[in-house]
């Protein structure tokens, strides 16, 4: 019997391309498709596919939220996050939430095949280029909880004085945290801090 696969992406043409790739793999077959995370949650309960290939960034209910909901209903769910974002914070959050793999949308068909086979067999799969970014998230340069709070307020355009007021700490302490954040993100100014934080998926200026 073929390994059943459910595709989740808000772009029909992307799903069409994904379906073609999956159906070309021996022993795999697309059995369901969903246009957003909410639909994926409902459809998963009905279809119970062996593997889910799911986009991370979707309107209404995103991939991470859907991943968590599906895993709550079925701890054995095998979910692959498929996305264009290689920011290590995104990778970390998805794997921490229970994703079995994290695959970039520009992955080769060979990588997709390797990923499907690994996940179907109960193994994890993270491409080397993504794993290297994840390593940066897990090393000693990881931002502390307080530094993350300061960074998010910084992303809102606040001055040190406003950050201090919002966070309930002294301006000097804010300055200390900003200095540490700049060092950990290898940035020389606030603009570089925000650019690097967005690249890593730590903050989302669009949100």
VOGU-3710 file (C-alpha; in Angstrom, 3 decimals, decimal comma):
1> xxxxxxxxxx> 0,000/0,000/0,000  1,291/3,472/-0,899  2,294/5,953/1,789  -0,479/8,555/1,878  0,472/12,237/1,750  -1,580/15,354/2,490  -0,489/18,680/0,957  -1,164/22,001/2,673  -0,481/25,320/0,931  -2,566/28,397/0,224
11> xxxxxxxxxx> -1,367/28,592/-3,414  -3,120/26,090/-5,746  -0,278/26,149/-8,267  2,250/25,309/-5,543  0,079/22,388/-4,445  -0,130/21,248/-8,060  3,654/21,260/-8,358  4,068/19,512/-5,020  1,531/16,872/-6,008  3,454/16,140/-9,189
21> xxxxxxxxxx> 6,694/15,675/-7,265  5,114/13,433/-4,625  3,221/11,277/-7,119  6,437/10,664/-9,051  7,985/9,029/-5,989  7,513/5,237/-5,927  5,334/4,172/-3,015  3,850/7,620/-2,286  0,468/9,057/-3,242  -1,281/12,373/-2,566
31> xxxxxxxxxx> -4,632/11,622/-0,934  -5,736/15,071/0,267  -5,035/18,784/-0,174  -5,821/21,761/2,061  -5,613/25,506/1,387  -4,813/26,670/4,921  -3,962/25,424/8,387  -7,547/25,378/9,628  -8,664/23,198/6,744  -5,612/20,986/7,292
41> xxxxxxxxxx> -6,547/20,362/10,937  -10,069/19,259/9,994  -8,929/17,233/6,999  -6,236/15,443/8,976  -8,807/14,131/11,440  -10,803/12,672/8,555  -8,064/11,362/6,271  -5,284/10,493/8,750  -2,505/10,632/6,118  0,843/8,973/6,782
51> xxxxxxxxxx> 2,778/12,183/5,996  1,798/15,856/5,806  3,699/18,377/3,649  2,659/21,776/5,005  3,543/25,375/4,207  4,642/27,516/7,164  3,326/30,931/6,125  -0,403/30,878/5,369  -3,282/33,301/6,017  -5,758/32,701/8,849
61> xxxxxxxxxx> -4,202/29,596/10,432  -0,466/29,242/9,742  1,600/26,099/9,516  3,069/26,281/13,020  -0,358/26,618/14,658  -1,758/23,803/12,527  1,266/21,661/13,350  0,651/22,095/17,071  -3,074/21,357/16,770  -2,533/18,228/14,691
71> xxxxxxxxxx> 0,163/16,986/17,065  -2,185/17,513/20,019  -4,740/15,286/18,300  -2,146/12,747/17,127  1,279/12,690/18,791  2,518/10,335/16,067  1,662/12,695/13,189  4,509/12,928/10,684  4,594/16,518/9,487  7,079/18,123/7,114
81> xxxxxxxxxx> 7,208/21,907/7,121  7,754/23,137/3,579  8,671/26,810/3,293  10,822/29,451/1,661  12,100/30,627/5,074  15,406/29,210/6,308  15,601/31,439/9,398  16,904/29,308/12,260  14,251/30,565/14,675  11,519/29,277/12,348
91> xxxxxxxxxx> 13,314/25,933/12,052  13,766/25,690/15,814  10,135/26,486/16,614  8,787/23,978/14,108  11,051/21,134/15,207  10,351/21,963/18,849  6,610/21,778/18,094  7,025/18,286/16,660  7,745/18,650/12,938  9,628/15,633/11,616
101> xxxxxxxxxx> 11,344/17,611/8,870  11,902/21,110/7,522  12,241/21,434/3,768  12,835/24,534/1,659  10,566/25,158/-1,334  13,558/25,389/-3,658  14,655/21,871/-2,642  15,506/19,479/-5,445  13,193/16,594/-6,240  15,906/14,275/-4,904
111> xxxxxxxxxx> 15,807/16,081/-1,551  12,018/15,833/-1,441  12,270/12,095/-2,135  14,906/11,619/0,584  12,778/13,626/3,006  9,593/11,650/2,317  11,385/8,337/2,697  13,079/9,406/5,943  9,908/10,756/7,530  7,783/7,795/6,417
121> xxxxxxxxxx> 10,365/5,536/8,084  10,091/7,502/11,335  13,291/9,502/10,986  13,905/13,237/10,999  15,128/15,153/7,971  16,755/18,591/7,932  18,836/19,609/4,869  22,487/20,463/5,651  22,077/24,140/4,716  19,150/24,453/7,126
131> xxxxxxxxxx> 20,883/22,447/9,845  23,814/24,861/9,774  21,466/27,745/10,483  19,776/25,783/13,254  23,167/25,261/14,884  23,462/29,036/15,235  20,159/29,072/17,131  21,353/26,401/19,533  24,846/27,689/20,309  25,946/29,983/23,111
141> xxxxxxxxxx> 24,855/33,091/21,222  21,167/32,351/21,771  19,334/35,436/22,974  17,990/35,368/26,525  14,310/35,898/27,261  14,919/39,499/28,366  17,006/40,183/25,249  14,179/38,851/23,074  11,745/41,178/24,844  14,032/44,156/24,233
151> xxxxxxxxxx> 14,576/43,145/20,609  10,829/42,971/19,928  10,316/46,410/21,426  13,261/47,650/19,392  11,548/46,283/16,280  8,553/48,478/17,109  10,781/51,526/16,697  11,039/52,372/20,384  13,914/54,372/21,862  15,884/53,058/24,839
161> xxxxxxxxxx> 13,820/55,270/27,129  10,516/53,915/25,773  11,800/50,337/25,896  12,816/50,865/29,523  9,347/52,146/30,361  7,574/49,313/28,515  9,809/46,594/29,970  9,935/48,056/33,458  13,728/48,273/33,579  16,300/51,069/33,762
171> xxxxxxxxxx> 17,512/52,806/30,563  21,046/51,702/31,397  19,897/48,101/31,513  18,263/48,499/28,102  21,528/49,847/26,726  23,337/46,830/28,167  20,872/44,409/26,555  21,034/46,196/23,193  24,821/45,935/23,271  24,607/42,187/23,951
181> xxxxxxxxxx> 22,021/41,715/21,201  24,257/43,512/18,699  27,198/41,298/19,651  25,199/38,069/19,418  23,702/38,990/16,045  27,046/40,317/14,790  25,500/43,720/14,037  27,068/47,164/14,300  23,886/49,250/14,507  20,146/48,954/15,177
191> xxxxxxxxxx> 19,319/48,680/11,484  21,644/45,695/11,124  20,183/44,169/14,293  16,675/44,281/12,851  17,783/43,031/9,436  19,546/40,047/11,001  16,686/39,358/13,412  14,237/39,242/10,482  16,568/36,987/8,476  16,795/34,565/11,382
201> xxxxxxx> 13,038/34,621/11,918  13,341/36,047/15,449  11,088/38,995/14,661  8,635/39,687/11,864  8,463/43,364/10,916  5,515/42,653/8,639  3,515/41,338/11,547
//
